[in-house]
Amino acid sequence: MMGTQAMNDQDVLSVYEAMVGITDQMLAAATANDWDRLVQLEHQCAACVRQLKAGEALNQPLAAPARAKKAHAIRRMLDSDRKIRDLTQPWMARLSAMISNKSVERRIASAYGV
């Protein structure tokens, strides 16, 4: 990760492209029900966001071609994010239903000594 120095257009676009790759991997992890990998990738994506926030704050606005590439990358990430939510929401609903079930809750508490 770069320091808190200004990022040029190519630096910014490189981070956005890295984020596209990460969100593609996140979609693959969600498709495979690999929730641990999904969480790891979410952390990587968050690190990229922090890098962009630090670097872009010091930058001049992107040139028009770079803005178009950035917008395209963002659209790709949003598309993957929508697909990830489509995969994770039913799983989260099942998990929530299981946790709210008193007998399962008691077994979990017993298993973990809570």
Residue, then its C-alpha position, 0 to 999 in steps of 0.5 A: m500500500m502506498g503512503t499518504q502521498a498524492m496518487n497519479d491517475q494510473d495509481v488510482l486506476s490500478v487500485y480500482e482495478a485491484m478492487v475489481g479483481i477482489t470483488d470478482q474473487m469475493l463473488a467466486a467465494a460467495t458462490a462456493n459458500d466459502w465465507d471465510r475467504l469472503v471475509q478475508l477478501e472484504h478486508q483486502c477491499a477495505a484496505c484498498v478503499r483506505q488507500l484511495k481515501a488517503g491518496e485521492a484526497l491529495n489529488q487533482p480531479l482525474a482526467a476525463p479518460a481516467r474518470a471513465k475507466k474509474a466509473h467502469a470499474i465502479r459499475r463492475m464492482l457494483d454488479s459483483d456486489r449485487k450478485i454477492r448480496d443475492l447469494t449471501q442474503p438467503w444464507m444470512a436469513r437462514l442463519s438468523a432463523m437458526i440463531s433465533n430458534k431457542s433450542v439451537e441457541r441453547r445448544i450453541a450456548s452449551a457447546y461454547g460454555v456461554 
